[in-house]
Amino acid sequence: MEIHLNDSSMNGTEIISLKGRLDAISSSELEEKVEPLTLNDSKSSLILELTGLEYISSAGLRVILKTAKNCKNNSKKLFLCGLTKNVYDIFKLSGFDLILNIKPDLNSVKEALTN
């Protein structure tokens, strides 16, 4: 899996783009990259851009749930965007679509951040 951390032009926002499969093997890599971002004070929002994510396992869902909890505990906003149909179906089946802030695309997240 490829994980890209991108400095955003939006103030106080970090964008992480994922490509490939988020499973038991790759979820620890994501957790290592994301956890420091959720615990520090340098950014107020975190966006997981998932357009390139083809598959997510329960291990990947666990990392995203932990990320959401860390963000909430540190007064940060977490957005997920660009979910493919297959990945969205997994989020819906697990009920994560009801507890996470999921937007269709990056522009929708930008609009939500400015409102």
LOMINU-741220 format. One line per 2 residues: number of its first residue (from 1); their letters; for each residue z, y, x of C-alpha. Coordinates in nm, 3 decimals, padded with zeros to 5 digits, always signed. Last residue first. Layout:
<atoms>
NUM	a	Z,Y,X | ... $
</atoms>
This chain:
<atoms>
115	nt	+00.694,+02.661,-01.843 | +00.556,+02.673,-01.486 $
113	la	+00.668,+02.321,-01.400 | +00.521,+02.173,-01.717 $
111	ek	+00.184,+02.335,-01.647 | +00.183,+02.199,-01.290 $
109	vs	+00.268,+01.853,-01.426 | -00.023,+01.869,-01.670 $
107	nl	-00.253,+01.971,-01.383 | -00.138,+01.667,-01.184 $
105	dp	-00.250,+01.425,-01.454 | -00.152,+01.236,-01.770 $
103	ki	+00.219,+01.325,-01.753 | +00.514,+01.088,-01.741 $
101	nl	+00.873,+01.220,-01.745 | +01.073,+00.901,-01.737 $
99	il	+01.310,+00.756,-01.998 | +01.076,+00.656,-02.282 $
97	df	+00.783,+00.547,-02.064 | +01.030,+00.330,-01.874 $
95	gs	+01.061,+00.101,-02.174 | +00.964,-00.205,-01.967 $
93	lk	+00.654,-00.274,-02.178 | +00.559,+00.096,-02.166 $
91	fi	+00.592,+00.118,-01.789 | +00.390,-00.203,-01.752 $
89	dy	+00.122,-00.069,-01.989 | +00.112,+00.254,-01.787 $
87	vn	+00.034,+00.054,-01.473 | -00.253,-00.130,-01.642 $
85	kt	-00.390,+00.186,-01.805 | -00.384,+00.380,-01.480 $
83	lg	-00.099,+00.625,-01.430 | -00.209,+00.970,-01.318 $
81	cl	+00.130,+01.135,-01.328 | +00.497,+01.070,-01.267 $
79	fl	+00.736,+01.365,-01.270 | +01.085,+01.393,-01.128 $
77	kk	+01.291,+01.711,-01.162 | +01.579,+01.768,-00.924 $
75	sn	+01.941,+01.840,-01.013 | +02.083,+01.609,-00.743 $
73	nk	+02.215,+01.340,-00.978 | +01.892,+01.359,-01.181 $
71	cn	+01.678,+01.316,-00.871 | +01.888,+01.021,-00.751 $
69	ka	+01.862,+00.858,-01.093 | +01.484,+00.906,-01.105 $
67	tk	+01.446,+00.765,-00.753 | +01.655,+00.462,-00.850 $
65	li	+01.428,+00.408,-01.152 | +01.119,+00.441,-00.932 $
63	vr	+01.259,+00.194,-00.679 | +01.349,-00.053,-00.955 $
61	lg	+01.001,-00.024,-01.107 | +00.853,-00.118,-00.771 $
59	as	+01.075,-00.426,-00.750 | +00.977,-00.514,-01.109 $
57	si	+00.616,-00.514,-00.997 | +00.359,-00.232,-00.998 $
55	ye	-00.017,-00.275,-00.978 | -00.331,-00.069,-00.914 $
53	lg	-00.174,+00.257,-00.794 | -00.450,+00.498,-00.697 $
51	tl	-00.384,+00.751,-00.975 | -00.008,+00.725,-00.919 $
49	el	+00.096,+01.078,-00.822 | +00.474,+01.066,-00.790 $
47	il	+00.589,+01.426,-00.822 | +00.924,+01.551,-00.692 $
45	ss	+01.087,+01.877,-00.788 | +01.355,+02.110,-00.651 $
43	ks	+01.269,+02.070,-00.283 | +01.477,+02.149,+00.027 $
41	dn	+01.815,+02.039,-00.107 | +01.817,+01.685,+00.027 $
39	lt	+01.900,+01.365,-00.163 | +01.580,+01.302,-00.355 $
37	lp	+01.354,+01.367,-00.057 | +01.564,+01.142,+00.168 $
35	ev	+01.521,+00.857,-00.085 | +01.144,+00.886,-00.117 $
33	ke	+01.021,+00.765,+00.221 | +01.258,+00.472,+00.264 $
31	el	+01.219,+00.373,-00.103 | +00.841,+00.371,-00.070 $
29	es	+00.856,+00.137,+00.229 | +01.106,-00.087,+00.046 $
27	ss	+00.865,-00.108,-00.249 | +00.582,-00.241,-00.030 $
25	ia	+00.689,-00.604,+00.000 | +00.847,-00.654,-00.342 $
23	dl	+00.553,-00.484,-00.513 | +00.382,-00.147,-00.537 $
21	rg	+00.014,-00.235,-00.503 | -00.264,-00.001,-00.389 $
19	kl	-00.246,+00.375,-00.357 | +00.055,+00.602,-00.399 $
17	si	+00.055,+00.980,-00.376 | +00.382,+01.163,-00.311 $
15	ie	+00.393,+01.529,-00.409 | +00.684,+01.751,-00.305 $
13	tg	+00.767,+02.058,-00.511 | +00.983,+02.363,-00.442 $
11	nm	+00.706,+02.615,-00.459 | +00.372,+02.475,-00.571 $
9	ss	+00.125,+02.459,-00.283 | +00.241,+02.105,-00.232 $
7	dn	+00.321,+01.939,+00.094 | +00.172,+01.595,+00.064 $
5	lh	+00.345,+01.266,+00.135 | +00.096,+00.982,+00.129 $
3	ie	+00.192,+00.621,+00.066 | -00.071,+00.352,+00.116 $
1	m	+00.000,+00.000,+00.000 $
</atoms>
